[in-house]
Amino acid sequence: MIPGTPKFNALVVAEIAIDFLKSTAKAKAAFINTLSGETHGWTEGSNTIWSEQTKIKLRELRESMEIDLAVVHFGDTQRTGTAPTSSPFPTNDGLGEHLGLDVDQV
């Protein structure tokens, strides 16, 4: 091990991977120097570190994306339901539910 002072002064999220069906959310972040533009390393975060505020934002992102997709596939429509409050991931909310059908989840 060689101790030293980091040359980076910021952390930025570069990638996110969210699987609402498997209830996983991962982020890859870079340690950067904002003056030089250099990247000095990477770190990852997963489900165990997300705050309640982040989980709320994940639900909002999911709902917003579903509204956008619904406009494309169903026409000009508005979503009336909300995502579960305990988790950013749905348990039984898919195309069948959106169409008002009583369907089993696969």
C-alpha positions in Angstrom: 0.0 0.0 0.0 1.2 3.5 -0.9 -0.5 6.3 1.0 -1.1 9.7 -0.6 -3.4 12.6 -1.3 -6.0 12.0 -3.9 -5.9 14.2 -7.0 -9.6 14.0 -7.6 -12.0 16.5 -6.1 -15.4 15.2 -7.2 -17.5 12.1 -7.7 -20.0 11.8 -10.6 -22.4 9.1 -11.5 -21.6 7.8 -14.9 -23.9 4.8 -15.4 -27.0 3.4 -13.7 -28.6 0.0 -14.2 -32.1 -0.6 -12.8 -34.0 -3.8 -13.1 -37.5 -3.2 -11.6 -38.5 -6.8 -12.1 -35.5 -8.1 -10.1 -35.5 -5.2 -7.6 -32.0 -4.1 -8.3 -30.4 -0.7 -8.8 -26.7 -0.2 -9.3 -24.7 2.9 -10.1 -21.1 3.3 -11.4 -19.4 6.5 -10.4 -16.1 8.1 -11.4 -13.6 10.0 -9.1 -12.7 13.0 -11.2 -10.6 16.1 -11.1 -12.9 19.0 -12.3 -9.9 21.2 -13.1 -7.9 18.7 -15.3 -10.8 16.6 -16.5 -9.0 13.4 -15.5 -10.7 10.3 -14.1 -8.8 8.8 -11.2 -10.9 5.7 -10.4 -14.3 4.1 -10.3 -16.6 3.0 -7.5 -20.0 1.2 -7.5 -23.0 1.3 -5.3 -26.0 -1.1 -5.1 -29.3 -1.5 -3.3 -27.9 -1.5 0.2 -26.8 2.1 0.2 -29.8 4.0 -1.4 -31.5 6.5 0.8 -35.3 6.8 1.0 -35.0 10.0 -1.1 -33.2 8.1 -3.8 -35.8 5.3 -3.7 -38.5 8.0 -4.1 -36.7 9.4 -7.1 -36.4 6.0 -8.6 -40.1 5.5 -8.3 -40.6 8.9 -9.9 -38.3 8.1 -12.8 -40.1 4.8 -13.4 -43.5 6.5 -13.4 -42.3 9.2 -15.7 -40.8 6.7 -18.1 -44.1 4.7 -18.1 -46.1 7.8 -18.9 -43.8 8.6 -21.8 -44.1 5.0 -23.1 -47.9 5.0 -22.6 -48.2 8.0 -24.8 -46.2 6.2 -27.5 -48.1 2.9 -27.2 -51.6 3.9 -26.0 -51.9 7.5 -27.3 -52.5 10.6 -25.1 -53.2 9.1 -21.7 -52.4 9.9 -18.1 -51.5 7.4 -15.4 -53.7 7.5 -12.4 -51.9 4.9 -10.1 -48.7 5.3 -8.1 -45.8 3.1 -7.5 -45.5 1.3 -4.1 -44.2 3.5 -1.3 -42.0 0.9 0.4 -39.8 0.0 -2.6 -38.8 1.7 -5.8 -39.6 -1.6 -7.6 -43.1 -2.8 -8.5 -44.4 -6.2 -7.4 -47.3 -6.6 -9.7 -47.5 -3.6 -12.1 -47.1 -4.4 -15.8 -48.8 -4.2 -19.1 -51.8 -6.3 -18.0 -52.4 -4.1 -15.0 -52.0 -1.0 -17.1 -54.7 -2.3 -19.4 -56.9 -3.2 -16.5 -56.6 -6.9 -17.0 -56.5 -9.5 -14.2 -53.4 -11.4 -15.1 -50.9 -13.6 -13.3 -47.3 -12.4 -13.3 -44.8 -14.6 -15.0 
